[in-house]
Amino acid sequence: MSQIKRIFSFSFFFFVIYFVCFGGILDNFVYTFDTDELLNSSELELNVLGLYLKYIEEGKEEYKITANQTRSYLYSQLKPDDSAVLNVLSEYTPGNEEEAIRKLDIVVSNYPDSVIANAIRIYFDFIKWEKTKDAQSFKKILSSIDIIKESIGDTPFTVYYESILEWEASDSEKKDALLENLENMYWDYPSNRKIQELLIVQAFELEKFEKVTQLANSYISISNKDERIIFLIASSYFHLDKIKEARSQIEWIIQNSTKKTVLSKSYELLGDISNTLTQKNNYYKMSAEIDPENSDALAKLATSLYQENEKDNLEISRMYLARALVNNPDNHSIQEALKVIDRKLKRNYFLSIHLPFFIVLLGIFFVVYKFGGENKSENGNRNQDD
């Protein structure tokens, strides 16, 4: 235990020495990289950084104007790399990430070991990578992460972006390791909202629903929570058969969210936890009306209607399944359900249209045969009598 304390003391001492001797205030961004937290920081430099990033995220000019005005009081306090990064951010125009990346590449070449320069370059390269999955951006991000780690070790910022970048290409064992690393960082920085949200997302993907619900209590109590994360929490409660808790979170989303995708999935989940087919039909229909591209809700509505009244709802069930398949053409379960419905419709069509026709036709043949035979017999008898 004493050895661990010595290691921690040394690490903390190194951290303090680094920031006193080399790092600027903006280097704290790698520990608190949520824009809302930056805006609430007691450090004016971090407020300015938060305003610029808020402008990039939302495009509202007032954020940029306020940042420029506030920054004018800080010129003498900023380190050269801090000032260079803020210059790039002040010149940013919405949608022009390529130009910002080009300028940040120059800043990094001038200050190759700068934590803030590498961090903001990661921020912009990640925006580009999310859109294009560009291999060069991927490599640049990892390179900048390595530079930051060599300077100050693992940080919430580096662990966050490493987890996202490596996740898709990892097998289940590697994903477990990434999740564990992310969780360790969360316990070191429990107030970091981005780390907590990513931890919930990745735990949910690995179906670690207990872990999600363990994180839920602290998350649902914050003021600026994301309804998409709340939906994952509600779904986790549902998977654990904690229906009351799931319903409570869904009701919060319905009251507070304006995102149609989240609202649609929330009504779909209400359908899942409903006890009667009538309730299920109503919620699935509301879900599909909010987001007509929600193939899961359409397929569930088709199934629920079919279960409610197989005879009367067969055609409308097929219609909803067909719409679901248009939205999700590779969904095997929807394809199979549609085949079952089609077979039943063909059978019903045969029974209602073709079979009566054949019966009538057979009846006609029978009448013709019967009466035709009798007429021939009568004619034969008459000929014999003659």
C-alpha positions as CSV (number, residue, x, y, z in Angstrom):
1,M,0.0,0.0,0.0
2,S,2.9,2.4,0.9
3,Q,4.4,1.7,-2.5
4,I,1.1,2.7,-4.3
5,K,1.1,5.9,-2.2
6,R,4.6,6.7,-3.3
7,I,3.8,6.0,-6.9
8,F,0.7,8.3,-6.6
9,S,2.7,11.0,-4.9
10,F,5.4,10.9,-7.6
11,S,2.8,11.0,-10.3
12,F,1.0,14.0,-8.7
13,F,4.4,15.7,-8.1
14,F,5.2,15.2,-11.8
15,F,1.8,16.5,-12.8
16,V,2.3,19.7,-10.8
17,I,5.9,20.2,-12.0
18,Y,4.7,19.8,-15.6
19,F,1.9,22.4,-15.4
20,V,4.0,24.9,-13.4
21,C,7.0,24.7,-15.7
22,F,5.7,23.8,-19.1
23,G,1.9,23.7,-19.4
24,G,-0.5,26.5,-19.9
25,I,-3.9,26.8,-18.3
26,L,-5.5,25.4,-21.5
27,D,-3.8,22.1,-21.0
28,N,-6.4,21.4,-18.4
29,F,-8.8,20.8,-21.3
30,V,-7.6,17.2,-21.5
31,Y,-9.2,16.7,-18.0
32,T,-12.3,18.7,-18.5
33,F,-13.2,18.7,-22.2
34,D,-17.0,19.1,-21.9
35,T,-17.9,22.5,-23.2
36,D,-20.5,23.1,-20.4
37,E,-17.9,22.4,-17.8
38,L,-15.4,24.7,-19.5
39,L,-18.0,27.5,-19.5
40,N,-18.5,27.0,-15.7
41,S,-14.7,26.8,-14.9
42,S,-13.2,29.4,-12.6
43,E,-10.4,29.9,-15.1
44,L,-11.1,32.6,-17.6
45,E,-8.8,31.0,-20.2
46,L,-10.9,27.8,-20.1
47,N,-14.1,29.9,-20.4
48,V,-12.8,31.4,-23.6
49,L,-11.9,27.9,-24.9
50,G,-15.4,26.7,-24.0
51,L,-17.0,29.6,-25.8
52,Y,-15.1,28.9,-29.0
53,L,-15.9,25.2,-28.9
54,K,-19.6,26.0,-28.2
55,Y,-19.6,28.2,-31.3
56,I,-18.1,25.3,-33.3
57,E,-20.8,22.9,-31.9
58,E,-23.8,25.2,-32.3
59,G,-22.8,27.8,-34.8
60,K,-24.2,30.7,-32.7
61,E,-22.2,33.8,-33.4
62,E,-22.6,35.3,-29.9
63,Y,-20.4,32.6,-28.5
64,K,-17.5,33.6,-30.8
65,I,-18.1,37.3,-30.2
66,T,-18.0,36.9,-26.4
67,A,-14.9,34.7,-26.7
68,N,-13.0,37.3,-28.8
69,Q,-14.0,40.1,-26.3
70,T,-12.9,38.1,-23.3
71,R,-9.7,36.9,-24.9
72,S,-8.5,40.5,-25.3
73,Y,-7.9,40.7,-21.6
74,L,-5.8,37.5,-21.6
75,Y,-3.0,38.2,-24.1
76,S,-0.3,38.8,-21.6
77,Q,-1.3,35.6,-19.6
78,L,-1.3,33.2,-22.4
79,K,1.6,30.9,-23.3
80,P,2.6,30.9,-27.0
81,D,1.0,27.6,-27.9
82,D,-2.2,28.6,-26.1
83,S,-2.4,31.8,-28.0
84,A,-1.8,30.1,-31.3
85,V,-4.6,27.6,-30.7
86,L,-7.0,30.3,-29.7
87,N,-6.1,32.2,-32.9
88,V,-7.1,29.2,-35.0
89,L,-10.4,28.9,-33.1
90,S,-11.2,32.6,-33.5
91,E,-10.8,32.3,-37.3
92,Y,-12.9,29.2,-37.7
93,T,-16.0,29.4,-39.8
94,P,-18.8,26.7,-39.5
95,G,-18.3,23.7,-41.7
96,N,-14.7,24.6,-42.6
97,E,-12.9,21.9,-40.5
98,E,-10.3,21.3,-43.3
99,E,-8.9,24.9,-43.0
100,A,-8.8,24.6,-39.2
101,I,-7.0,21.3,-39.4
102,R,-4.4,22.8,-41.9
103,K,-3.8,25.7,-39.5
104,L,-3.5,23.3,-36.5
105,D,-1.0,21.2,-38.3
106,I,1.2,24.3,-38.5
107,V,0.7,25.0,-34.8
108,V,1.7,21.4,-33.9
109,S,4.7,21.6,-36.2
110,N,5.8,24.8,-34.3
111,Y,4.9,23.3,-30.8
112,P,5.2,19.5,-31.4
113,D,4.9,18.7,-27.6
114,S,2.1,21.1,-26.9
115,V,-0.7,19.3,-25.1
116,I,-3.4,21.8,-26.0
117,A,-2.3,22.0,-29.7
118,N,-2.4,18.2,-30.1
119,A,-5.7,18.0,-28.2
120,I,-7.5,20.6,-30.4
121,R,-6.1,19.0,-33.5
122,I,-7.6,15.7,-32.3
123,Y,-10.9,17.5,-31.7
124,F,-11.0,18.6,-35.4
125,D,-9.5,15.5,-36.9
126,F,-12.1,13.5,-35.1
127,I,-14.9,15.6,-36.6
128,K,-13.5,14.8,-40.0
129,W,-13.0,11.1,-39.2
130,E,-16.6,10.7,-38.0
131,K,-17.8,11.9,-41.4
132,T,-15.3,10.2,-43.7
133,K,-13.6,7.4,-41.7
134,D,-10.4,8.8,-43.3
135,A,-7.4,6.6,-42.5
136,Q,-5.0,9.6,-42.4
137,S,-7.1,11.4,-39.8
138,F,-7.2,8.1,-37.8
139,K,-3.4,7.9,-37.7
140,K,-3.0,11.6,-36.9
141,I,-5.4,11.3,-33.9
142,L,-3.5,8.3,-32.5
143,S,-0.2,10.1,-33.1
144,S,-1.4,13.2,-31.2
145,I,-2.7,10.9,-28.4
146,D,0.7,9.3,-28.0
147,I,2.3,12.8,-27.8
148,I,-0.1,13.8,-25.0
149,K,0.5,10.5,-23.1
150,E,4.2,10.9,-23.4
151,S,3.9,14.3,-21.8
152,I,1.4,13.7,-19.0
153,G,0.2,10.1,-19.2
154,D,-3.3,8.9,-19.6
155,T,-6.0,11.5,-19.3
156,P,-9.8,11.4,-19.7
157,F,-9.4,13.0,-23.1
158,T,-6.9,10.5,-24.5
159,V,-8.8,7.5,-23.0
160,Y,-12.1,8.8,-24.4
161,Y,-10.8,9.1,-28.0
162,E,-8.8,5.9,-27.9
163,S,-11.9,4.0,-26.7
164,I,-14.0,5.3,-29.6
165,L,-11.3,4.8,-32.3
166,E,-10.4,1.3,-31.3
167,W,-13.8,0.1,-30.5
168,E,-15.2,-0.8,-33.9
169,A,-12.2,-2.9,-35.0
170,S,-11.8,-4.7,-31.7
171,D,-13.0,-8.2,-30.8
172,S,-15.0,-8.9,-27.6
173,E,-11.9,-9.4,-25.4
174,K,-10.3,-6.2,-26.6
175,K,-13.6,-4.3,-26.0
176,D,-13.7,-5.6,-22.4
177,A,-10.2,-4.2,-21.9
178,L,-11.2,-0.9,-23.4
179,L,-14.3,-0.8,-21.2
180,E,-12.2,-1.6,-18.1
181,N,-9.7,1.2,-18.9
182,L,-12.6,3.6,-19.5
183,E,-14.2,2.6,-16.2
184,N,-11.0,3.1,-14.3
185,M,-10.7,6.6,-15.8
186,Y,-14.3,7.3,-14.8
187,W,-13.6,6.4,-11.1
188,D,-10.6,8.8,-11.2
189,Y,-12.7,11.5,-12.7
190,P,-16.4,10.8,-11.8
191,S,-17.6,14.3,-12.7
192,N,-16.4,13.9,-16.3
193,R,-19.7,13.6,-18.2
194,K,-18.3,12.5,-21.5
195,I,-16.4,9.6,-19.9
196,Q,-19.5,8.6,-18.1
197,E,-21.7,8.7,-21.2
198,L,-19.2,6.8,-23.3
199,L,-19.0,4.2,-20.5
200,I,-22.7,3.7,-20.5
201,V,-22.9,3.5,-24.4
202,Q,-20.1,0.8,-24.6
203,A,-21.4,-1.1,-21.5
204,F,-24.8,-1.2,-23.1
205,E,-23.4,-2.5,-26.4
206,L,-21.7,-5.3,-24.5
207,E,-25.0,-6.1,-22.8
208,K,-23.6,-5.3,-19.4
209,F,-27.0,-3.9,-18.3
210,E,-26.2,-4.2,-14.6
211,K,-23.2,-1.9,-15.1
212,V,-25.3,0.6,-16.9
213,T,-27.9,0.7,-14.1
214,Q,-25.1,1.1,-11.6
215,L,-24.0,4.3,-13.4
216,A,-27.5,5.5,-13.8
217,N,-28.1,6.9,-10.3
218,S,-25.4,9.5,-10.6
219,Y,-26.1,10.3,-14.3
220,I,-29.9,10.9,-14.0
221,S,-29.3,13.4,-11.2
222,I,-27.3,15.8,-13.4
223,S,-29.0,18.8,-15.1
224,N,-27.6,18.6,-18.6
225,K,-28.1,14.9,-19.2
226,D,-28.5,13.5,-22.7
227,E,-31.9,11.9,-23.5
228,R,-30.1,9.3,-25.7
229,I,-28.2,8.1,-22.7
230,I,-31.3,8.1,-20.6
231,F,-32.9,5.8,-23.3
232,L,-30.0,3.3,-22.9
233,I,-30.6,3.4,-19.2
234,A,-34.3,2.8,-19.6
235,S,-33.5,-0.1,-22.0
236,S,-31.1,-1.6,-19.5
237,Y,-33.8,-1.5,-16.8
238,F,-36.1,-3.2,-19.3
239,H,-33.6,-6.0,-20.0
240,L,-33.3,-6.6,-16.3
241,D,-37.1,-6.8,-16.0
242,K,-37.2,-3.6,-13.9
243,I,-40.2,-2.3,-15.6
244,K,-41.1,0.5,-13.1
245,E,-37.6,2.0,-13.4
246,A,-37.7,1.7,-17.2
247,R,-41.1,3.4,-17.5
248,S,-39.9,6.3,-15.2
249,Q,-37.0,7.1,-17.5
250,I,-39.1,6.8,-20.7
251,E,-41.7,9.2,-19.2
252,W,-38.9,11.7,-18.6
253,I,-37.7,11.5,-22.2
254,I,-41.3,12.0,-23.5
255,Q,-41.6,15.1,-21.4
256,N,-38.3,16.6,-22.2
257,S,-37.0,15.4,-25.6
258,T,-37.6,17.0,-29.0
259,K,-35.4,14.4,-30.9
260,K,-37.7,12.4,-33.1
261,T,-35.5,9.3,-33.1
262,V,-35.2,9.1,-29.3
263,L,-39.0,9.8,-28.9
264,S,-39.8,7.1,-31.5
265,K,-37.6,4.5,-29.8
266,S,-39.1,5.5,-26.4
267,Y,-42.7,4.9,-27.5
268,E,-41.5,1.6,-29.1
269,L,-40.1,0.6,-25.7
270,L,-43.3,1.5,-24.0
271,G,-45.0,-0.9,-26.5
272,D,-42.5,-3.6,-25.4
273,I,-43.3,-3.2,-21.7
274,S,-47.1,-3.0,-22.3
275,N,-49.3,-5.9,-21.1
276,T,-52.1,-5.8,-23.7
277,L,-52.0,-6.0,-27.5
278,T,-54.2,-2.9,-27.7
279,Q,-51.6,-0.9,-25.7
280,K,-48.8,-2.3,-27.8
281,N,-50.6,-1.4,-31.0
282,N,-51.1,2.2,-29.8
283,Y,-47.5,2.7,-28.7
284,Y,-45.9,1.1,-31.8
285,K,-48.2,3.2,-34.0
286,M,-47.2,6.4,-32.2
287,S,-43.5,5.4,-32.6
288,A,-43.9,4.8,-36.3
289,E,-45.8,8.0,-36.8
290,I,-43.0,10.0,-35.1
291,D,-40.3,8.3,-37.1
292,P,-41.6,6.5,-40.2
293,E,-38.1,5.1,-40.8
294,N,-38.2,3.1,-37.5
295,S,-38.2,-0.3,-39.0
296,D,-38.3,-2.1,-35.6
297,A,-41.5,-0.2,-34.6
298,L,-43.1,-1.0,-37.9
299,A,-42.3,-4.7,-37.7
300,K,-43.5,-4.9,-34.1
301,L,-46.7,-3.1,-35.0
302,A,-47.3,-5.6,-37.8
303,T,-46.7,-8.5,-35.5
304,S,-48.9,-7.1,-32.7
305,L,-51.8,-6.5,-35.2
306,Y,-51.4,-10.0,-36.6
307,Q,-51.5,-11.5,-33.1
308,E,-54.6,-9.4,-32.2
309,N,-56.6,-10.5,-35.2
310,E,-54.9,-12.8,-37.7
311,K,-57.9,-12.9,-40.1
312,D,-58.8,-9.2,-40.2
313,N,-55.3,-7.6,-39.8
314,L,-53.4,-9.8,-42.3
315,E,-53.2,-7.2,-45.1
316,I,-52.4,-4.3,-42.9
317,S,-49.7,-6.3,-41.1
318,R,-48.2,-7.0,-44.5
319,M,-48.2,-3.3,-45.3
320,Y,-46.3,-2.4,-42.2
321,L,-43.8,-5.3,-42.7
322,A,-43.2,-4.1,-46.3
323,R,-42.5,-0.6,-45.0
324,A,-40.2,-1.9,-42.4
325,L,-38.3,-3.9,-45.1
326,V,-37.9,-0.8,-47.3
327,N,-36.2,0.9,-44.3
328,N,-34.1,-2.1,-43.4
329,P,-33.8,-4.4,-46.4
330,D,-31.1,-6.6,-44.8
331,N,-33.2,-7.5,-41.7
332,H,-33.6,-11.3,-41.9
333,S,-36.4,-11.5,-39.3
334,I,-38.5,-9.0,-41.2
335,Q,-37.9,-10.9,-44.4
336,E,-39.0,-14.2,-42.8
337,A,-42.1,-12.6,-41.2
338,L,-43.1,-11.1,-44.6
339,K,-42.8,-14.5,-46.2
340,V,-45.1,-16.1,-43.6
341,I,-47.7,-13.3,-44.2
342,D,-47.4,-13.7,-47.9
343,R,-48.0,-17.4,-47.7
344,K,-51.1,-16.9,-45.6
345,L,-52.4,-14.2,-47.9
346,K,-51.9,-16.5,-50.9
347,R,-53.8,-19.2,-49.1
348,N,-56.6,-16.9,-48.1
349,Y,-56.8,-15.6,-51.7
350,F,-57.0,-19.1,-53.0
351,L,-59.7,-20.0,-50.5
352,S,-61.7,-16.9,-51.1
353,I,-61.4,-16.5,-54.9
354,H,-60.0,-19.5,-56.7
355,L,-61.6,-22.3,-54.6
356,P,-65.2,-21.0,-55.0
357,F,-64.5,-20.6,-58.7
358,F,-63.3,-24.2,-59.0
359,I,-66.3,-25.4,-57.0
360,V,-68.7,-23.6,-59.3
361,L,-66.8,-24.9,-62.3
362,L,-66.9,-28.4,-61.0
363,G,-70.6,-27.9,-60.4
364,I,-71.2,-26.9,-63.9
365,F,-69.2,-29.8,-65.2
366,F,-71.2,-32.1,-63.0
367,V,-74.5,-30.7,-64.2
368,V,-73.5,-30.8,-67.8
369,Y,-72.2,-34.4,-67.4
370,K,-75.2,-35.6,-65.4
371,F,-77.9,-34.0,-67.6
372,G,-75.9,-34.6,-70.8
373,G,-75.7,-38.3,-69.9
374,E,-79.4,-38.5,-69.1
375,N,-80.3,-36.8,-72.4
376,K,-78.2,-39.3,-74.3
377,S,-79.8,-42.1,-72.5
378,E,-83.3,-40.8,-73.3
379,N,-82.5,-40.3,-76.9
380,G,-81.1,-43.8,-77.1
381,N,-84.2,-45.3,-75.6
382,R,-86.4,-43.4,-78.0
383,N,-84.4,-44.7,-81.0
384,Q,-84.8,-48.2,-79.8
385,D,-88.6,-47.7,-79.4
386,D,-88.8,-46.4,-83.0
